Amino acid sequence: MRMSRFSVVVPAHRVQGYLRECLDSVLGQSFGDLELIVVDDASPDGCADIAAAYARRDPRAHLVHLPERRGPGPARNAGADRATGTYLLFLDGDDLLLPGALAAADAALTDAGDPDVLLFGHDRTDWWGDVRPGGDDLTGDPLAVTPAAWNRAVRREFWTGHHLAFSLGPYEAVVPAHRAVLHAGDRVAALDRACVRRRERRDGGSAHAPGERHLTVLDRYEDLFTAGYDRPDAAARLYPHAVRHLLAVVGDPAGLPRRERPEFFRRVARRLGAHRPPDHTPASAEERALADGSHRAYRRLVRSVARGAALRAQLARRRKQLADRVKRTAYRAELRTARLDPHLAVYGAYWNRGVACNPAAIHAKARELAPHVRGVFVVSYHHRHRVPPGVDHVVADSLGYWRLMARATYLINNSSFPGGFTKRPGQVYLQTHHGTPLKKMGMDQRRYPASTHNLSFRRLLAHVDQWDYSLSANPHSTETWQRVYPSASYRALELGYPRNDVYFTATAADVTRVREELGVQEGQKVLLYAPTHRDYQKGFLPRLDLERFATALGPAYVLLVRAHYFYGAAADLAATHPGIVDVTGHPRVEDLCLAADALVTDYSSLMFDYACLDRPIVTYAPDWQAYRLARGTYFDLLSGREGETPGAVATTEDELVALFRDGAFDTDATTRLRSAFRARFCPYDDGGAAERVVRHLFLDGA
């Protein structure tokens, strides 16, 4: 019988509300060389029936019944005994295997020469849907990684050869997790990528219940210290990690009952004292108190640390309040006494995320045509590293920022400036926007609360009343902005989008340079996949199996994948397929468009910019109806009508693959659609928009 690459073991007990999603996350992996073993730990709910249905549908899925409840450790052992795969993975029934995880694990194992143990990352999500990193450092000592079942793959023959098994009762994974790493020695590899999503349950689950069950952790480490290892330094390597883990249990207020803590502390001190290496130096004050064996001294230390932390937090709040008062006072003084500087312009983009979009293009052209105007970009503290060399900038909400906002004559932004500034008479505010509206915007969003996120429409209108000019790329935008941002204070500038000038001015050498920087080989076709965000959904969830799509495209293609900037690095688009390049963090989306032979997107305004290049645009819209209902749109992107649909359309992965397999993404019919779309939405874009804006704003139209 042919062995699978992976055996994924899932114990199931009282997780019927989570189990389907868990099993789907395994069987839906792009890397399909696996077997799934669900172990019904005598669950009284519907877990067994759910798993049996999956086993009937998919030959890779198998169900093992335990006649009585034995707990997660023995259940995992039963699954491991049934497994036939090369590597064992253990996943809890209420957790998820993230998309692409097995493909990434397979590649990491292959690159490392099929080691005995592969450690990988995880993240966590609570019942509100908020996702946060797991916190493990995969670049250091592998013993420092959380000793769990669900964050490692272990070679099955290694597992059985060293008689590894999960313990009975609480903390069941501590012994096999640490023993596997200690026995494997140098044959441990790490994949610094989140492969598992731990779903925290509101009821906490039985593993997190307080009580004397937490005393078991001490016995687990005693078992580890007294076990035999091939390496004589194994116990010494384990010791500091045991200290860290045991101190965490001692200090967990939701763990042991208060009355049990002093005695547990003393037991921990005695056990660790018996195994402390002769040359070991305590790494913290808490460990020094543990070495002394005094729970009272430890509690005094903990209270002192807590008081110190509270005092530091209080001082930080007071310093911030004082700094805010100083800045506001200085700003009000500047408003009263300082004159406007006729040669000062302040720029901002994407809520202070860096130098980008229309403001960046205007700034660059102003340095060329109006060098007498000093341009300063506003960036947040966390994005200041993204400012290119030679670009003057100021940190948002700093004292320098407020002084600039009081003195600058020109204000240019594609979103809004921070802090609620007071616009002075004589200041000129150009709102450049950052896209062409397909989705409902401004006051039209009142009917679509999923998109507003507590947006104050009164503040929105107050902001609009500060504008002097509203930049437009096409008549559709002009008409829409006038209605959704109603105000008599501004006038439309139908001059085109400066950020699109590059599509008309770039040379073949520029395109070649960008493609080389991205690692594109000569002769390869480049697809840019750039989906937008969903207002009604937290976190980035691609609706496309990237590895499957790249495999279907074949080596003739390179797939550039760019998540929306709302997600940034948190999108976690790490992929192992050689045809996929994650360009989420690339500083210039315009360069990516220049490099791409075709664009695949859904509802992103990037399609309107990319149309300037007159290259194929494919709309991949698997959730169009949900998007229209939740966000609202101004026209039917999937209608197939000229001026509404930019090219070929797919609503399923199979349809998308077929478009490129059959060449239907670029035909005479799609060319006609693209031409009509370009005529409607790019009439003012010709490579000279930035110059027109600069001359109008800074040079009196000269």
N, C-alpha and C positions, 0 to 999 in steps of 0.2 A: 504493500500500500504506500502510495506517494505521501511524503510528509509535507505538511504546510509549513510556510515560513514562520507563522505565528499561531500560537494557541492562546486565545483570549478567554480567560476564566472569569465568570461573573457570578458571585454568590447572590442569592435573592431571598430576602425575608422582609416582608412588610414594605415593599417598595413598588407596589403595583402602579402608583401614580407617576412613577419616574422610569419604569423599566422599559417601556416601548422606545422612548427617546434614547435611552442608553443602548439598546440593541440596534436601533437604527444607526446610531453613530458609529457602531462597529461594522455592521454589514454594508453600510454606505461608503466605506473608505475607498478612495481611488486605488489603493493597493489591496487587491482582493485575495491574495494568497494566504488565507487564514482559515482557522476553524474557531467557532464560537461555542463555548461550553457554559451553559447556564446551569447552576447548581441550585435546585429548589431546596432551601434549608427548612423543610416542613413549614413553609409559609402558609398562614391561615387565610390569606387573601387570594387575589387572582394571579399571583406571580407565575405559578406553574402553568395555568391555562394560557397565559400570554406567551411564555417561552415555548410551549408546545406548538402554538400556532406558527411561531417563527420557524421552528424545526420542520414543520410540514411544508412550509413555503420555500425554504432555502436549505439545500443539502449541507451547507457549511455550518449550520446551527444544530446543536445537540442539547438535550435536556437530561440532567442527572437528578434523580430524586433521592433525598435522604429521608429515612423513615421517621426520624424524630429530630427536633431542633438541636443542633450541635454548636452553632455559632459560626461567625465568619471565618475563623481560622481553619477549623476542620472542613468547612464547606469548600474553601479554596484548595485544601489538600485533596479533597475528593475530585475536584476539577483537574488538578495537576496530575493525579493518577490516571485520569481518563485521557489526558492530552497526548497528542502524537506530533505536535509541531516542533520545529527546531528551537524556537524561543517561547517562553512563557511570559504572558502579560496578565496582570490581575487588575480588574476594573470593578469598582463597587457598583451595585445595581442602580444607585441614584446619581451616578456621575456620567460624564460624557467623554468619549474619545474625539478630540478635535479634528476637523477636516484636514486631511493630508498627514496625520500623525504617523500612520504605519508606513507610508512612503518615505517620510523623513527618517523614521527609525531604521527601515531597511537600508537606506543609503548610508546612514551613520554606521551601522553594523558592518556593511560591506567595506567602507572606507577604513574601518579600524581592524579589518581582518577577522571579523566574527569573534569578538571578545566574549568572555563569560558573562559579563554584566554590562548593560547599557542603562545609564541614568538619564532621565529626561525631566523637563520642567512641567509645571502645572500652573493653572490660575484658579481663582475662586469666584463664585458668583453667589450672592445672597438671594433671598426670596423677593427682593425688589428688582432683581435683574442687573445690579451693579457688579461689574467685573473688576477684579484687582489682581495684581501679580501674586504668584505663590510665595515668592520670597527666598527660594533656595538659590544659593550660589553654585552653579554647575562648573565653575572654573577652578575651584579650590579642592580641598580634601574631600574625596567622595564620602567619607564617613560623616561629614557635616551635613549632607543632604538628609532631609527628613526620612527617618527609618520607616517607610511605609510600603505597602504592597503595590500601590498604583502608580509609582513614579520610576519604574525600572522594568527592563526586559532581561530575563535570565535564561541562559542557554539550558535547555531541558536536561540534557545529559549531565551537565555540571550540577544542576539542582538535585537530580537523583543520585549522582555519584558522591556528593557530600551529604546526603541524607538530610537535605534542608526541608523544613516543614514549618508551617505556622503553628503557633502555640494555641492551647485551649484557653479561652477566656480573654480578658481585656489585654490591650497592648500586644496583640497576637503577632504583629509584623516586626517587632523590634529585633527579636533574635534572628530570624532568617534574613532580614534586610542587612543587618550588620555582619552576620556570618558570611553572607555571600560576598560582600566587599572585601572582608579580611581574607577569605580563602582565595578570591580571584587575584589578589595582589596587583600586578601591573596590567592584568587583562580586564580592566575596567575602563569603559569609554563613557563619554558624556555628550548629550545632545542638548545644547542650550536653546531650547525652544519649548513652549508650552504645548504639550501633547494631550494632557488630560484637563478637563474642567471639573473641579470639585464643586458640587452644588450643596450649599449650606441650607439646611432645612430649619424652618422656624421653630420646630419642636426640638431641634438639636440632635435628635437621633439617639439611640441607646449608647453609642460610643462616647457621647459627651455628657452623659448623665452624671451628676455629682454623687459622691459616696465612697465607701471604702474600697470599691473596685479599683481605684487609682493606686492603692498600695501594691497592686500586682506588678507595677513597673519596676519596683525594686528587685523582685524575684527574676524578672526578665534579664536585668543587667548582671545579676549574680550568675545566672546561667551562662551568659556571654563570657564573663571573666574566668569562669572555671572550665570552659570548653577547651579542647585541644586544637591548636592551629599549627600549620606548617612553619609559620614565621614566628620567631621568638619575641619579636617586638609587637605582636598583635595586641596584647592587652594594654601596653603602654600607648599605642595609637588610639585605642578605643577610649581610654580614660577621660580625656577632656570632653569628649562628646557625651559620655555618660553623665559627667558633672553638669554640663549645660542642660541636658534633657531633664535630669532629676531636679535641678533647681527650678526649672520651668514648672514642673508639677508641684513642687513645694510652694511656689509663689502664685499659683493659679487660685484666685479666690472662689471660682466656681467648681473647683475640684473636690478636694478632701473636706469633710466637715471640720469646723474650727477646732473642735475638741481633739481631733485626730492629728492635727498638724504638728504639735510639739514632739509627740512620740515618733511620727514619721520622719521628722527632721533628724532626730537623734539616731534613728535606724539608718537613714541615708548616710549620716556622718560616720557611723561605725563601719558600714559596708564599704564605703569609698575609702575610708582610712586603711582598711585591710588590703586594698588593691592599689593604693596610691604608689606610682613609680617613685623610686628613691630620689630622682633628680627633678621631680615635678614642682613647678612654681605656680601657686594660685594665680589665675588670670583676672580675678576681680575681687572686690571687697566682699561680695556675697559668698564667693568660694572660700575666702579666708575665714569668714564667720562659720562656714560649714566645717572647715578643718578644725576649728576650735570646739565645735560641737555644742555651741550655745544657741538655742532657739531664741532666747530673749535678746541676745546681742544681734542676731539676724533680724528680728522684728524691728529693733531700734534702727538698724541700718536701713531697712526697707522704708520705714516711716520717714527717716531723714532724707532719703533719696526722693520720696514722693513730695515731701515739703519743699525740697530744693527745686524739683521740677515745677511745682505749682508757683513758687516764687518767681522762677525764671519766666514762666508763661505770663504772670501778672506784670512783670517788668517789661516784657516784650509788648504787651498790649498798651501799657502806659507810654512806652517810647513811640509806638505807632500813633497813638492819639496825639501826642505832643508834636510829632513830625507832621501829621495832617494839619494841625492848627497852624504850625509855622508856614507850611506851604500855602494854605488858604489865605492867611494873613498877607503873605508876600504877593500872592496873586491879586488880591483886592487892592493892595497898594500900587501894583503895577498898572492895574486898570485905571486907577485915579490919576496917576502921575506920568506914566511912561507914554511916549509917542509911538505910534505905529511905525514900524520899519518898512519903508516901501520896497525894500530889496530883500525881504525875508519871507520864505514860503515853508510851511510845515506840511509834511505828507504822512499819510497813514494807509495801511492796507490790511484787510482781513482781520480787523480787531487786533492790530498791533503784532501780527505774526511775522513781519519781516518786510523786505523790499520786494514788492511783487505787483503784478497786474497793471492796470492802467496808470496808477500813481507812479510806479517805477518807470514806465515808458515815458511819461511826461517829464519826470525828474531828469532822466537821461537826456532827453531832447532839450530841456531847458538849460542844462549845463553847456550844451553846444550852441544854442541860439540866443540864450539870455544869461550869459555867465555872470552878469551883475546881480542876479537873484540868487541868494544863498538858499539852498534847499536842505532841510533837515527832516529825516524820517523818525517817526515815533514808533518805537518797538517795545514790547514787554521785556521785563527782566529775563524771562526764560527763553526768549527768542533773540536776544541781542547777538548771540554767536552767529546768526544767519545773515547779518549785515555784511555785504561785500566790502572788501578793502576800498578805502577812499570815499565811502559814502558817509556823510555826516549824519549822526543820529543821536537821539536822546531817549532815555528810559521813560516809559509811560508813568505818569503820576509822580515823577520826581520833581524836585524844586526847579530844576532846569526846564522841565517840560512846561510847568505852569508859567514860567517867565516867557518862554517862547510863545505860548498860546495867547499871552497878553499883548505881545509886541508884533507878531507876524501879520502882515497884510493879507497873505494868501494862505488858504487852507484847502488842501486837496486830499480827498479820502474816497475809498470805495466802499466803506461801511460807516463807521462813526468814530469820533475821537473819545477817549476815555474821560470820565470824571465829571461830565456835565459842565462844560466851560460856558462862559458868558460871551456871546459874540458881540464885538464892539462895532460901533459905526465906522465904516471905512474898511472893515475886513471883508474879503471876498472868498466865499466858500463854494468850491466846485465839488459836487457829488458825482463821481465817475461811475458808480455802480460796478458790479463785477460779473455781469452775465446778462443774457437775454431771457426774459421770463417765459418759460413754459409752465411752471407751477405758479399758483396764486401767490401774490405778493402784497405787502402793505396792508391797506384797509380791507382788501379782499380776503385776508386770512381770518377775519372775524367769523366767517362761516365754517372754518376748518380748525377747530381748537387743538387738534392733534399736532398742528404745526407751530403753534404760538409759544408754547412753553412759558406761560405767564407773561407774555409780551404786553407791555403797557401801551395801548394805542394812543393815549394822551401824550406820553413821552415821545412816541413815534412822530406824532404831528408837531410837537414842539421842536423836534430835530429837523423835520422837513422845513419848518419855517425859518431855519437858519440858512438854508441853501440859497445861493444866488444863481447857480447854473446846475443843470442836470444833463449829464452827457448821455448821448444816445447813439446806438449803433445801427438803428433801423427804425422805420416808421412804427412798426409794431411796438417797440419799446417806448417810443415817444408817447404814443397813445395810452399805453398801459401805465407808465409812470405818472402821467397827468391825472389819471383817475385814481390810482391807488395811493399816490402821495399828493393829495390835494393841497395846494397852497398858491397864493398869488405872489409869493416872495421870489420865486425862481423862474428862469426861462430855460427852455430846452436848447441844448447845443447839439445839433444833428451833424456831428463832425466825424463819426466813426470811433472805433475803439483803438486807442494807441497801442494796447497790448497786442493787437493783431497786425501791426505794421511789419513785424518780423517775417510774417508769412509771405510778404511781397518783396522784401528786401534781402532775404537770406539767399546765399549762393549755393551752388552744388557743393563747393568746398565746405561750407558751414554744415550742410547735411551730413557729409562724409565724416566730419570731425565729431559730430554728436553721436553718430552711429558707432564710431570706433570707441568713443568714451564709454558707451554702453556695452561694449563687447560683441557687437553684431558683426558676424563674418560676411565677407564679400559674397554677394549673391543671395543672401538670406532675405526673406520678407519679414517685415516687422508689423505686428499688430499691437495696438495700444488698447488695453481694456481698462476703462475708466468709469466705473459705476458711481453714482451719486449716493448721498445718505438718505435714510428714511427718517422723517421726523417722528414717526410713530414707533420707532424701534431703537433700542439701546444697543450700542456696540456695532462693530462691523461684522456682517454675516454675508459673505459672498454667495450669490445665487448661481454660481457657476463652479463646477468641479474643475479647478484650474489644471491639475495634473492630467485629468482625463482629456480636457480640451487640448492641452499642449501635445499630448500623445497622439491625438487624432490629427492634429495639424502636421505632425512629423518634423524632421530636422530642417526642412526648408524654411520653417518659420521660427521667429522669436516672439514670445508673448511678453510684452511689457505690462505689468499690473500696477495700477495706481489707485489707492483708496482715496476717498474724499479727505480733504485737509482737516475736517472735524475729528477724524480718527487718528491721523498722523501715525506715529510709530506704534501706537497701541493696536493698530490693525493686525499686527502679527501675521504678515503675509509670507513668512519664510517658506520657501518651497524647494524641493529637492530635484525637480525635473530640470534637466539642463537647458530646456527651451523656455524657462520662465525667469524673468528678471523683475524683482520687486523694486519699483521706482517710486514708491510712496513718499520717500524722503528726498527725492530729487528736487533741487531748488527752483527749477524752471520748467513748468509744464509746457511752455512754448517749444522748448528744445525737444521734448518728447513727441510733440505733434510733428515737428519737422522730421524726426527720425522715422515716424510711422508711415507705412504704406496704406494702412487702413485703420479706422477707429471703430471699436466695439464699445458701445455705451448704452445706457438706459435712458435716464431723464436728465442727465448732466447738461448744463449750459455749455460745456465744452464742445458739444456738437455744432453750435452756431459759430464758434471760432474756427473749428477745424474745417468747416465748409469753405473758408477762404482758400484753403489749399486745393480744393476741387479734387479730393481723393475720396475713395469709397468710405461711406459711413454705414455701419450696421447697427440697427436698434435691437438690443436684446432685452425684452421686457416681459419677464415671466410673471410679474405681479402688477401689470398695468391697471387692472380694475381696482385692486386694493389701493394703489398709489393715487389714482384719480379720486376715489371716494375719500381718502384720508387727507390729501393735500389740495386737490383741485387743480385743474389745468386750463389753459386758455385755448387749446386746440387739441385735436385728436391725433397724437403722434403716430398711431398705428393705422390711420384711415386709408393710407395708400394714395391720398389726394396730393396733387402737386402743390408745393408750398407748405405742406404740413408734415410729410414723411420724407426724411432725408435720404432714404435708400432702402436696402433690403431689411426685412423684419423677421425676427425669430422670437417665439414665446416659450420654447423648450430648449434644453441642451441639445437634443437630437437634431432639432431644426437648425440650430446654430452651427453644429458640426457639418451638417449637410450643405449649408450655404458655402462653406469653404472647400468642402470635399468636391462639390460639383461645380464650383466657380460661379454660383448664382449670386454671390455677394457683389459682383461687378459685371453688370450686363448693360445693354443699351437702355433697358427700362429703368434700372437703378440710376444710370447716368442722367436720364431725363428728370427723375425725381430730385436728384442732387442739384441739378442746374436750377430748377425752380425754387428749391429751398434756399440756395445761395442767393438767387436774385431777390428773394423776399427779405432775407435776414442779414445780408452783407452788402447792401447797396452803397454804403459810405466808406467801406474799408478798401483802401487802395495803396496802403503803404505810407500815406502822408497824414494820418490822423493826429499823431503826436505833434507834428509841426503846426497843424492848424490850431490845435488847442493851445500850444505855447504862444503862438502869435496872437491869438485872441485874448489870452489871459494876461500875458506879461508885456506884450509889445503893441498893444492897442490895435491889433489886427493887421499890423504892418507885415 
